[in-house]
Amino acid sequence: MAIDYQDRIPNNVDLSDNRRLQRALEGWQPAYLDWWGDRGPTEYQGYDVYLRTAVSVEPGGWANYGYVKMPDYRWGIFLTDPEADRRIGFGDHMGEPAWQDVPGEYRGVLRRLIVTQGDTEPASVEQQRHLGATCPSLYDLRNLFQVNVEEGRHLWAMVYLLQAYFGRDGREEADMLLERSSGDADKPRILGAFNEKTPDWLSFYMFTFFTDRDGKFQLASLAESGFDPLSRTCRFMLTEEAHHMFVGETGIGRVVQRTCELMREYDTEDVRPHGGVPLSLLQKYLNFHFSVSLDLFGSELSTNAANYYTMGIKGRFQEGKRKDDHKLAHATYPILECRDGRFETSDAPALTTVNEALRDDYVADCQRGVNRWNKVIADAGVDFTLTLPHRAFHRAIGSFADIAVTPDGKLIAAEDWNANRDTWPPTAEDEAFVASLMHQVVEPGKYAAWIAPPARGINNQPIDFEYVRM
């Protein structure tokens, strides 16, 4: 299948001049479109959606808005402009010229990191494919589809790296990215959070706030990589990841706002009879999604993370702004541990705690978003505070995986956890209630009763704009 590479796949990597890569992509693109049709957004493939499309990395080129049918979306491949004489900024190769090709000794490690990142992109599309049927507005439906097509573009970005730099192995890995499926018993996605269901819009907002925020920090650490094509690819992806987190933060903020309005209108904390989501239930959803996302950073002590750093493959968040030697051979980092039935902070080798340092940056960033939701609550005169649960709560990976901890950080016996667990994460009854609120609203300017309208529209459009032509 011949492809017009500049029109159908806008790019700045000279695809049209690389015959070998063209042949690889010509074999992969039909399978991608089949995947999109089978496991992308259901029922809306023929609708005109007001989407943002990247056609270049220039300020006026990465955000072009217009109506497009999703199967016709131009999934481009972009790397930020090369940095003249870029040098590796950390690890044993610090100060050496950044690699333009894959170093042979790091080939397997780099491929694994790219595959793991690439696997998350189609997974989230699969998790969210049924949400259109219960969208709270056209504005939200459009935002869902924008997230979906950009996750698809991020998959293209990783597939480009695999096919351009890893030969036959890369082509086989690219094919496998379309063969695995979120939640599949035989071929699940690589990371656990991407096999969870996203059954409703409250879960979607939590996912885009918490789990996509993990994506921000993983991409930022890969953007420091000594492998320059990976670094430049991730730097561009971060410009689009910001919108995904915006959807989550403002979505939850609008739910909080609407709940506070109902609480004041009916003078009650229990807004369920009035079609709202209680703040206490929001807290339970927050508990679950935050804890699941913490696991994505891996174990607190990790020799793999230390090796990635030493190799110059994966750095820390904003590596260049850190005031140390960027080698960490003799540095330490404070880490929380559970010893003799209590939590203690101790110093550990900084190299083996790179995951924990990244997790700390993530937690601080999440807290800023929670603070903004709490300001909405305080401004409404409501006495309630949303909180991030303790980092040891509900963990399945790392040193806290085998202990029972309450959201406020109290160590308890396993039987006490089992007796009280319905108090903390959402229960089946909670999920059924949220599902009962999910009714599609597609009249321009109308919004479901459980969520407030946004403060402003997309790309300076009014909030009653016809974001999806139904």
C-alpha positions as CSV (number, residue, x, y, z in Angstrom):
1,M,0.0,0.0,0.0
2,A,1.7,3.2,-1.2
3,I,1.5,6.1,1.3
4,D,2.0,9.8,0.6
5,Y,4.4,10.3,3.5
6,Q,4.3,14.0,3.6
7,D,0.5,14.3,3.4
8,R,-0.9,11.3,5.2
9,I,2.0,11.0,7.7
10,P,3.3,14.5,8.3
11,N,6.9,14.1,9.6
12,N,10.2,15.8,10.0
13,V,12.3,12.6,9.8
14,D,12.6,12.4,6.0
15,L,10.3,9.3,5.7
16,S,10.0,9.8,1.9
17,D,13.8,9.4,1.5
18,N,14.1,6.1,3.4
19,R,12.9,3.2,1.3
20,R,13.6,0.5,3.9
21,L,11.6,2.4,6.5
22,Q,8.9,3.0,4.0
23,R,8.5,-0.7,3.3
24,A,8.3,-1.4,7.1
25,L,5.7,1.2,7.7
26,E,3.7,0.2,4.6
27,G,3.5,-3.3,6.1
28,W,2.5,-1.9,9.6
29,Q,0.1,0.8,8.8
30,P,-2.8,-1.4,7.5
31,A,-2.5,-3.5,10.7
32,Y,-2.6,-0.2,12.7
33,L,-5.8,0.9,10.9
34,D,-7.4,-2.5,11.5
35,W,-6.5,-2.2,15.2
36,W,-8.0,1.3,15.4
37,G,-11.2,0.1,13.8
38,D,-11.4,-3.0,16.0
39,R,-10.2,-1.6,19.3
40,G,-10.4,2.2,19.0
41,P,-13.5,4.4,19.9
42,T,-16.7,2.5,19.1
43,E,-19.4,3.8,16.9
44,Y,-17.8,7.2,16.1
45,Q,-15.4,6.4,13.3
46,G,-17.5,8.2,10.7
47,Y,-18.2,11.4,12.7
48,D,-16.5,14.8,12.2
49,V,-14.6,15.7,15.3
50,Y,-13.0,19.1,16.1
51,L,-9.4,17.8,16.6
52,R,-5.9,19.2,17.0
53,T,-3.4,17.8,14.6
54,A,0.4,18.2,14.6
55,V,1.9,19.0,11.2
56,S,5.2,20.3,12.3
57,V,7.2,21.1,15.5
58,E,7.0,24.8,14.9
59,P,4.8,26.9,17.3
60,G,2.2,27.3,14.6
61,G,2.4,23.8,13.3
62,W,1.9,21.4,16.2
63,A,-1.6,22.5,17.0
64,N,-3.8,22.8,13.9
65,Y,-7.6,22.6,14.6
66,G,-10.3,21.4,12.3
67,Y,-12.9,18.8,11.7
68,V,-11.6,15.3,10.8
69,K,-12.9,11.8,10.9
70,M,-10.7,9.8,13.2
71,P,-9.7,7.1,10.7
72,D,-8.5,9.9,8.5
73,Y,-6.4,11.5,11.3
74,R,-2.9,12.3,10.2
75,W,-0.8,10.4,12.7
76,G,2.5,12.2,12.2
77,I,6.0,11.4,13.4
78,F,7.9,14.3,14.9
79,L,11.1,14.9,16.8
80,T,12.0,18.2,18.3
81,D,14.7,20.1,16.4
82,P,18.2,18.7,17.0
83,E,20.3,20.5,19.6
84,A,23.7,21.5,18.2
85,D,26.5,19.5,19.7
86,R,24.2,17.9,22.3
87,R,26.1,16.0,25.0
88,I,25.0,13.3,27.4
89,G,24.1,14.9,30.7
90,F,24.5,12.1,33.2
91,G,25.9,8.7,34.0
92,D,29.2,7.1,32.9
93,H,29.0,8.7,29.5
94,M,28.4,12.2,30.8
95,G,29.9,14.8,28.5
96,E,30.2,12.5,25.4
97,P,28.3,13.4,22.2
98,A,24.7,12.2,22.3
99,W,24.2,9.0,20.3
100,Q,22.6,9.3,16.9
101,D,22.5,5.5,16.5
102,V,21.8,2.8,19.1
103,P,25.0,1.8,21.0
104,G,25.4,-2.0,20.4
105,E,26.0,-2.8,24.1
106,Y,22.7,-1.0,25.1
107,R,20.5,-2.3,22.2
108,G,18.4,-4.7,24.2
109,V,17.9,-2.3,27.1
110,L,16.8,0.6,24.9
111,R,14.5,-1.6,22.9
112,R,12.8,-2.9,26.0
113,L,12.2,0.7,27.3
114,I,10.8,1.8,24.0
115,V,8.5,-1.2,23.8
116,T,7.2,-0.7,27.3
117,Q,6.5,3.0,26.7
118,G,4.9,2.2,23.3
119,D,2.7,-0.5,24.9
120,T,1.0,2.0,27.2
121,E,-0.3,4.1,24.3
122,P,-2.7,1.7,22.5
123,A,-3.6,0.2,25.9
124,S,-5.3,3.4,27.1
125,V,-7.2,3.7,23.8
126,E,-8.5,0.2,24.4
127,Q,-9.4,0.9,28.0
128,Q,-11.5,4.0,26.9
129,R,-13.1,2.7,23.7
130,H,-16.7,2.5,25.1
131,L,-16.8,5.8,26.9
132,G,-18.4,7.7,24.0
133,A,-21.7,6.0,24.7
134,T,-22.0,7.8,28.1
135,C,-20.3,11.1,27.4
136,P,-21.5,14.0,29.6
137,S,-21.2,16.5,26.7
138,L,-19.9,17.1,23.2
139,Y,-17.0,19.0,24.8
140,D,-16.0,16.0,26.8
141,L,-16.6,13.6,23.9
142,R,-14.2,15.7,21.8
143,N,-11.6,15.7,24.6
144,L,-11.8,11.9,24.8
145,F,-11.2,11.5,21.1
146,Q,-8.3,14.1,21.2
147,V,-6.7,12.0,23.9
148,N,-7.3,8.8,21.9
149,V,-5.8,10.0,18.6
150,E,-2.8,11.5,20.3
151,E,-2.2,8.2,22.1
152,G,-2.3,6.7,18.7
153,R,0.3,9.2,17.4
154,H,2.5,8.4,20.4
155,L,2.3,4.8,19.4
156,W,3.5,5.8,15.9
157,A,6.4,7.7,17.5
158,M,7.6,4.6,19.3
159,V,7.0,2.4,16.3
160,Y,9.1,4.8,14.2
161,L,12.0,4.3,16.6
162,L,11.7,0.6,16.6
163,Q,11.5,0.3,12.9
164,A,14.1,2.9,12.1
165,Y,16.8,1.8,14.6
166,F,16.3,-1.8,15.6
167,G,16.0,-3.8,12.3
168,R,14.0,-7.1,12.3
169,D,13.7,-7.1,16.1
170,G,12.1,-3.7,16.0
171,R,9.7,-4.7,13.3
172,E,8.6,-7.7,15.2
173,E,8.2,-5.7,18.4
174,A,6.1,-3.1,16.5
175,D,3.8,-5.9,15.3
176,M,3.5,-7.2,18.9
177,L,2.3,-3.7,20.1
178,L,-0.9,-4.4,18.1
179,E,-1.3,-8.0,19.1
180,R,-1.4,-7.4,22.9
181,S,-4.7,-6.1,24.3
182,S,-5.7,-4.4,27.5
183,G,-7.1,-6.9,30.0
184,D,-6.6,-9.9,27.6
185,A,-6.1,-13.1,29.5
186,D,-3.5,-14.5,27.1
187,K,-1.8,-11.3,25.7
188,P,-2.3,-8.5,28.3
189,R,-0.5,-5.2,28.2
190,I,2.9,-5.1,29.9
191,L,2.0,-2.8,32.8
192,G,-0.7,-3.7,35.3
193,A,-2.5,-0.3,35.4
194,F,-3.1,-0.6,31.6
195,N,-5.0,-3.8,32.1
196,E,-7.5,-2.2,34.5
197,K,-11.0,-1.2,33.2
198,T,-12.0,2.4,32.6
199,P,-15.8,1.8,32.8
200,D,-17.0,5.4,33.4
201,W,-16.1,9.0,33.0
202,L,-15.1,9.5,36.6
203,S,-12.5,6.7,36.1
204,F,-11.4,8.4,32.9
205,Y,-10.8,11.7,34.6
206,M,-8.8,10.0,37.3
207,F,-6.8,8.0,34.8
208,T,-5.9,11.1,32.7
209,F,-4.9,12.9,35.9
210,F,-3.0,10.2,37.7
211,T,-1.9,7.6,35.1
212,D,-1.2,10.0,32.3
213,R,0.8,12.1,34.8
214,D,3.0,9.0,35.3
215,G,3.4,9.2,31.5
216,K,4.6,12.7,31.8
217,F,7.4,11.8,34.3
218,Q,8.4,8.7,32.4
219,L,8.6,10.7,29.1
220,A,10.5,13.5,30.9
221,S,13.1,11.0,32.2
222,L,13.4,9.4,28.7
223,A,13.7,12.9,27.2
224,E,17.1,13.1,29.0
225,S,18.4,10.0,27.2
226,G,21.7,9.9,25.6
227,F,20.0,8.2,22.6
228,D,19.2,11.5,20.8
229,P,16.3,10.2,18.6
230,L,14.5,8.9,21.7
231,S,15.1,12.1,23.6
232,R,13.8,14.3,20.8
233,T,10.8,12.1,20.3
234,C,9.8,12.2,24.0
235,R,10.3,16.0,24.1
236,F,7.7,16.5,21.4
237,M,5.3,13.9,23.0
238,L,5.4,16.0,26.2
239,T,3.7,18.9,24.4
240,E,0.7,16.7,23.8
241,E,0.7,14.9,27.1
242,A,-0.1,18.2,28.8
243,H,-3.6,18.2,27.3
244,H,-4.3,14.7,28.6
245,M,-3.5,15.8,32.2
246,F,-5.6,19.0,31.6
247,V,-8.6,16.8,30.7
248,G,-8.2,14.9,34.0
249,E,-7.6,17.8,36.3
250,T,-10.3,20.0,34.9
251,G,-12.7,17.1,34.6
252,I,-12.4,16.2,38.3
253,G,-12.5,19.9,39.2
254,R,-15.8,20.2,37.4
255,V,-17.2,17.2,39.2
256,V,-16.1,18.7,42.5
257,Q,-17.7,22.0,41.6
258,R,-21.0,20.4,40.6
259,T,-21.0,18.4,43.8
260,C,-20.5,21.5,46.0
261,E,-23.3,23.2,44.1
262,L,-25.7,20.4,44.9
263,M,-24.5,20.2,48.5
264,R,-25.3,23.9,49.0
265,E,-28.6,23.7,47.0
266,Y,-30.0,20.8,49.0
267,D,-28.0,21.4,52.3
268,T,-26.7,17.8,52.4
269,E,-23.4,15.9,52.1
270,D,-25.2,13.0,50.4
271,V,-25.9,14.3,46.9
272,R,-26.6,10.8,45.4
273,P,-30.4,11.3,45.4
274,H,-29.8,14.5,43.5
275,G,-27.6,12.9,40.8
276,G,-24.3,14.0,42.1
277,V,-21.0,12.3,43.1
278,P,-20.3,12.7,46.9
279,L,-16.9,14.1,47.8
280,S,-16.4,11.0,50.0
281,L,-16.8,8.8,46.9
282,L,-14.4,11.0,44.9
283,Q,-11.9,10.3,47.6
284,K,-12.3,6.6,47.2
285,Y,-11.7,6.9,43.4
286,L,-8.7,9.1,44.2
287,N,-7.3,6.4,46.6
288,F,-7.5,3.7,44.0
289,H,-6.1,5.5,40.9
290,F,-3.3,7.2,42.8
291,S,-2.1,3.9,44.4
292,V,-2.3,2.0,41.1
293,S,-0.3,4.8,39.4
294,L,2.4,4.8,42.0
295,D,3.1,1.2,41.1
296,L,4.0,2.2,37.6
297,F,7.3,3.7,38.9
298,G,8.5,0.3,39.9
299,S,10.3,-0.8,43.1
300,E,11.8,1.7,45.5
301,L,15.2,0.1,45.2
302,S,16.0,-0.9,41.6
303,T,19.3,-2.1,40.1
304,N,17.6,-1.8,36.6
305,A,16.9,1.9,37.2
306,A,20.5,2.4,38.5
307,N,21.8,0.7,35.3
308,Y,19.7,2.8,33.0
309,Y,21.0,5.9,34.7
310,T,24.7,4.8,34.7
311,M,24.3,3.9,31.0
312,G,23.0,7.3,30.2
313,I,19.8,5.9,28.8
314,K,17.1,7.2,31.3
315,G,17.7,10.2,33.5
316,R,15.9,12.0,36.3
317,F,13.1,14.5,35.9
318,Q,14.7,17.8,34.8
319,E,18.1,16.3,35.1
320,G,19.9,19.5,33.9
321,K,18.4,21.6,36.8
322,R,19.8,19.3,39.5
323,K,22.8,20.5,41.5
324,D,24.9,17.4,41.8
325,D,27.6,15.6,39.8
326,H,25.0,13.7,37.7
327,K,26.8,10.5,38.3
328,L,25.5,9.6,41.8
329,A,28.3,7.1,42.5
330,H,28.7,8.2,46.1
331,A,25.4,10.1,46.7
332,T,22.5,9.0,48.9
333,Y,18.8,9.7,48.8
334,P,16.1,9.4,51.6
335,I,13.7,6.6,51.2
336,L,10.7,5.5,53.3
337,E,10.8,1.9,54.6
338,C,8.7,-0.2,56.9
339,R,10.8,-1.7,59.7
340,D,9.6,-3.5,62.9
341,G,6.0,-2.4,62.4
342,R,6.6,1.3,61.7
343,F,7.7,3.6,58.9
344,E,11.2,5.0,59.0
345,T,13.2,7.2,56.6
346,S,16.7,6.2,55.9
347,D,19.4,7.1,53.3
348,A,20.0,4.7,50.4
349,P,22.4,4.8,47.5
350,A,21.0,7.5,45.1
351,L,21.7,5.3,42.0
352,T,19.4,2.5,43.2
353,T,16.6,5.0,44.3
354,V,16.2,6.7,41.0
355,N,12.7,5.3,40.7
356,E,11.8,6.7,44.1
357,A,13.2,10.1,43.3
358,L,10.9,10.2,40.2
359,R,8.0,9.0,42.3
360,D,8.6,11.8,44.8
361,D,8.5,14.4,41.9
362,Y,5.2,12.7,40.7
363,V,3.6,12.9,44.2
364,A,4.5,16.6,44.6
365,D,2.9,17.3,41.1
366,C,-0.2,15.3,42.0
367,Q,-0.5,17.3,45.3
368,R,-0.6,20.6,43.4
369,G,-3.6,19.4,41.4
370,V,-5.4,18.2,44.6
371,N,-4.7,21.6,46.1
372,R,-6.6,23.2,43.3
373,W,-9.6,20.9,43.8
374,N,-9.6,21.7,47.5
375,K,-9.6,25.4,46.6
376,V,-12.9,24.8,44.7
377,I,-14.3,23.1,47.8
378,A,-13.1,25.8,50.1
379,D,-14.4,28.6,47.9
380,A,-17.9,26.9,48.0
381,G,-17.8,27.0,51.8
382,V,-17.8,23.2,52.1
383,D,-15.9,21.6,55.0
384,F,-14.1,18.7,53.2
385,T,-10.5,18.1,52.1
386,L,-9.4,15.7,49.4
387,T,-6.1,14.0,50.3
388,L,-3.6,11.8,48.6
389,P,-3.4,8.4,50.4
390,H,-0.2,7.3,52.0
391,R,2.3,6.0,49.4
392,A,2.2,2.5,51.0
393,F,-1.6,2.2,50.7
394,H,-2.9,-0.4,48.3
395,R,0.4,-1.2,46.7
396,A,1.1,-4.2,44.5
397,I,4.7,-3.5,43.6
398,G,7.8,-2.7,45.7
399,S,8.6,-2.9,49.4
400,F,5.0,-2.0,50.4
401,A,3.3,-4.7,48.4
402,D,2.9,-7.2,51.2
403,I,1.8,-4.9,54.0
404,A,-1.7,-3.6,54.9
405,V,-1.8,0.2,55.3
406,T,-4.8,2.6,55.7
407,P,-4.9,5.7,53.5
408,D,-3.6,7.8,56.4
409,G,-0.6,5.6,56.8
410,K,-1.6,3.4,59.7
411,L,-0.2,-0.2,59.6
412,I,-2.9,-2.7,60.3
413,A,-3.3,-6.5,60.3
414,A,-4.4,-8.2,57.0
415,E,-7.7,-9.2,58.6
416,D,-8.4,-5.6,59.6
417,W,-7.8,-4.5,56.0
418,N,-10.1,-7.1,54.7
419,A,-12.8,-6.1,57.2
420,N,-12.6,-2.4,56.3
421,R,-11.4,-2.3,52.7
422,D,-14.9,-1.2,51.4
423,T,-14.2,2.1,53.3
424,W,-11.2,3.0,51.1
425,P,-11.2,1.9,47.4
426,P,-14.5,2.0,45.4
427,T,-16.8,-1.0,46.0
428,A,-18.9,-2.7,43.4
429,E,-21.8,-0.8,44.8
430,D,-20.0,2.5,44.4
431,E,-19.1,1.6,40.8
432,A,-22.7,0.7,40.1
433,F,-23.9,4.0,41.4
434,V,-21.4,6.0,39.3
435,A,-22.4,3.9,36.3
436,S,-26.1,4.8,36.9
437,L,-25.1,8.5,36.4
438,M,-23.5,7.9,33.0
439,H,-26.1,8.9,30.4
440,Q,-25.0,10.4,27.1
441,V,-25.6,14.1,26.6
442,V,-24.8,15.3,23.0
443,E,-26.9,18.4,22.6
444,P,-24.5,21.4,22.0
445,G,-24.1,23.4,25.2
446,K,-25.8,20.8,27.4
447,Y,-24.0,19.0,30.2
448,A,-24.8,16.0,32.4
449,A,-26.2,16.8,35.8
450,W,-23.2,15.4,37.7
451,I,-20.6,17.7,36.2
452,A,-20.3,21.5,35.8
453,P,-19.6,23.1,32.4
454,P,-16.0,24.0,31.6
455,A,-14.7,27.5,32.3
456,R,-13.9,28.0,28.6
457,G,-14.0,26.1,25.3
458,I,-11.2,24.5,23.2
459,N,-9.2,26.8,21.0
460,N,-11.2,29.8,22.0
461,Q,-14.4,28.2,20.9
462,P,-17.6,28.7,23.0
463,I,-18.6,25.9,25.4
464,D,-21.7,25.3,23.3
465,F,-19.7,24.7,20.1
466,E,-20.5,21.6,18.1
467,Y,-17.3,19.8,19.0
468,V,-18.5,16.6,17.4
469,R,-21.0,16.7,14.5
470,M,-23.5,14.1,15.5
